[in-house]
Amino acid sequence: MDFRIEWPAPMDELDWQMQEVKGWIGEVTVTWDGGARVFEVYDPVRLAQTVDLEIEQIGRFTARSLLVVPSVTRENIETAISAIADRGFRD
């Protein structure tokens, strides 16, 4: 399936290095013929930290379309989204 990834902002190599260190990137939009989906992308460590913090602060954690990858790199995100596209964007 053909798809297009729209990043939250133009990102160069330094931006990607910062995202990998942060372990999180929000609002990665994927569009394809007939659909679109917005992902929040986390690495496992940052996700656990975020879940713990939000549970402590507000008593819950929610995420609309969560994508967890080993580390937040362009390659990992593109590989994961490609695998999801191969399944027709069905979980």
Long-range contacts (C-beta under 8 A, 24 or more apart in sequence): 1-32, 1-33, 1-85, 1-86, 1-88, 1-89, 2-32, 2-33, 3-30, 3-31, 3-32, 3-81, 3-82, 3-85, 4-30, 4-31, 4-32, 5-29, 5-30, 5-77, 5-78, 5-81, 6-30, 6-31, 11-74, 16-73, 16-74, 19-72, 19-73, 20-71, 20-72, 20-73, 22-46, 22-72, 23-47, 23-49, 23-71, 23-72, 24-50, 24-72, 25-72, 25-77, 28-67, 28-77, 28-81, 30-81, 30-84, 30-85, 30-89, 32-85, 32-89, 35-89, 37-65, 37-89, 38-64, 38-65, 39-65, 39-66, 39-67, 39-81, 40-64, 40-65, 40-66, 40-67, 41-67, 41-68, 41-69, 41-72, 41-77, 42-66, 42-67, 42-68, 42-69, 42-72, 43-68, 43-69, 43-70, 43-71, 43-72, 44-68, 44-70, 46-72
